[in-house]
Amino acid sequence: MDMDFSNLFSVAGKTVVITGGSRGIGEMIAAGFLANGAKVIISSRKADACEETVERLKAKYGGEIYAIPSDVGQMVGIEHLANTLAEREEKVDVLVNNAGVMRQAGVEEMSTVDWAHDMAVNLTAPFLMIRAALPHLRVARGSIVNIGSIEGLGSNPGHASYCASKAGLHGLTRAVAIDHGGDGVRCNAVAPG
């Protein structure tokens, strides 16, 4: 029996949304998907950074990529991203929750405002993005990839909000996997660091 496994892990023709996709890990994730035939939508706070990344990746890999600049640390940014996606795409095959912030401060030094902002970007935004994308992910029987951190599994001095928010993201990942695996939606986290 001759079996063809050449497309077993193919992402060709898939639609991928990446928050925090204009630089760093997010840009590298976007490049990998684009180079392998996926349609890529990146999002980040800064419109100019998004467009520069889109042009750079398009020049290098070709393919279909565009940006929806949005600040996922604020509800208005999440709504903008979710509504624009709903207007432009019928399905989302992969949602990568990569946007994140790391503030160097311990419990005594951190203001309540900074704590709330870090939680908003690192934990609440992925929750809201997952909730908004679930109808599209169900259609595609898609995947959610949350970019957690090794600090969400342990701790480092002076990173109270980052450690707490990434630990919460790992917990959210497990909960979503259990709640929506029956819908054919996979949810996993990776822990760089």
Secondary structure, 3 states (H helix, E strand, C coil): CCCCCCCCCCCCCCEEEEECCCCHHHHHHHHHHHHCCCEEEEECCCHHHHHHHHHHHHHHHCCCEEECCCCCCCHHHHHHHHHHHHHHCCCCCEEEECCCCCCCECCCCCCHHHHHHHHHHHHHHHHHHHHHHHHHHHHHCCEEEEECCHHHCCCCCCEHHHHHHHHHHHHHHHHHHHHHHHHCCEEEEECCC
